[in-house]
Amino acid sequence: MNSLLRTIPFTWKNLVRRPLRTGLTVAGIAVATFLFSFVESMRDGVVKATEAGAAETRLVVYRKNRFCPFASQLPQSYQRSILNIEGVKAAVPIKIVVNNCRASLDVVTFRGVPDEGYLQEHIAQAQLRSGSVSDWLSRGDAVLVGSALAERRRLRAGDRFDAAGVRSWVAGVFDSDDAQDRNVAYAHLGFLQETAQRGGTGGIVTQFNVEVDDPSKMEAVASAIDEAFAHDQFPTTTRPESAFVARAARDVIVLVRFASIVGWASLAAVFALIANAIALAVRDRIRDHAILQTLGWTGADIAWMVVMEAAMLGAAGGAIGAIGAHAAIAFAHLNFTMEGVSIEVTASNMATVAGVLLATLLGAVAGIVPALSAARREIVQGFRTA
Amino acid sequence: MSTIECRKLRKDYRRGEEVIQTLEDVDIDIHGGSFVALMGPSGSGKTTLLNLLAGIDRPTAGTITIGGRDIGTLGRNALAAWRSANVGYIFQLYNLVPVLTAYENVEMPLLLHALSAKERHQRVTEALELVGLADRYSHYPRQLSGGQEQRVAIARAIVTRPTLILADEPTGDLDRTSAMQVMDLLVRLNKERNQTIVMVTHDPSTAARAGRVVHLEKGKIIDAAEFERAAQIAASGAHR
């Protein structure tokens, strides 16, 4: 074990004193690991947004067979009927205005909510970074902007901004654990309805967010709501919020699944890259290995050096790539929005750690075959071959 | 001191279907503390014999006993440990590791010994001083002349204080002055430290510095009288 530990400085010198070879190999591994970690973070964002938790209690009531906030129109008066259904704790009418209904990386989503209740409760759970709820209440055109949207659009309290035909004033910026909240601007329901009225949809909301008093009643309450309006002029489709997001984001989910295959393929590229670099290094160092064995190092020592060098290359490239992906995601504030629903790409610690560990492990595995061939080569044969 | 006894030593190589016999029934005794030069034409088996004595190659038949130990019976790892403790090997082409400095090259064999960093440092410094290269410790092989590289290789061979030093044409790639310095050093090691040295050489003047010269021809050891006779016949043939 001691002699194995003593090989570490030699292995390290072999790497740092061949900077071109090491640099190129590490760069290749870093690019591939960057891709893998990036895609895994995207997948992580999709999973977080679409996987239902055991305690999920929120339903989204949408217009039946409508898939865009522009097309989903429900009378605000539905609120009373929904509140009368057993198991419903709260029903909040929401008007959604977006500047783009299709999947895009830069969508501004306005959610019009009633002046009382909903937002105060939401913001109480969230953390106000700047501005105040009273500022929001005091102005009709005021919006409270989620932190991700604010960072993406560089918005601060007191700013004015235009999007989706809505000219608003930023009353504050808030943080939240919920990606949907972080990526919207909360406006007064009446203000958005008024704005939309110019297009002829005043008094109409896009959806209702319904809180159910018991998670086990979600399905029954959803069915009851849809049944209540089934023969109405505006029939509804009610789903748990996660299922609603999953349906809205179906195209992105397919794309992310495909990207995930590319991510894993990039790890295969890491394996091939390290295996190639190490195989060439072992071929170049046949004489060095024969010298070391003449000095008394065993074949196992040589094999260990080769495997360790491969693992070090993997670890270095993996760390640069995965940490680079983490930093890029944190810096870019990426967010897919489609049909007014947001899927946030957040820097995932798990994806970063997985990237580093997998690159290291793949490096070590890629080094095994060259290591065995180096260990098994007879010393005299090594001097003759070199 | 390592006394070497080789009995009925044979080494065959295969090249496809062909079997090439490089050593044939070699019997030789080398006393501990002696300085022996192995001479002979190319292909006579000198380097093969040296490699067998170093334990970096295995005989096809026969025994090699060094310091009372039959090294042919040792497994790969045991043989590596034996080499580390007992053998210092000097190559014709120096064979320093290119990414390591002179100091690090000399330190490499010591990493296998249970020595503290301070003890290793002392030993390396001592070895480099002995070969006159204490001021070149941070130089890489590419920054040294051939003679300097060979002296670093000698420092690497002696740093573990082995009882047996094996040198394969240590002056073969050097100019006259460097060759003299290297030979002076080997003679000094043999005399002052009583280390057994077996050296392969083509050069009679280099061989003359050794205490004993052994001639090999076509894989067999020929005695001195026979060698003289063969040399005279060859010389008279050349005069005619």
Interface residues (C-beta under 8 A of the other chain):
Chain A: N2 S3 R6 T7 F10 K13 N14 R17 R18 R287 D288 I291 L292 Q293 T294 L295 G296 W297 T298 G299 A300 E378 I379 V380
Chain B: N51 A54 I56 D57 R76 N77 A80 A81 R83 S84 A85 Y89 F91 N95 L96 V97 P98 V99 L100 E104 M108 P109 L111 L112 A114 R156
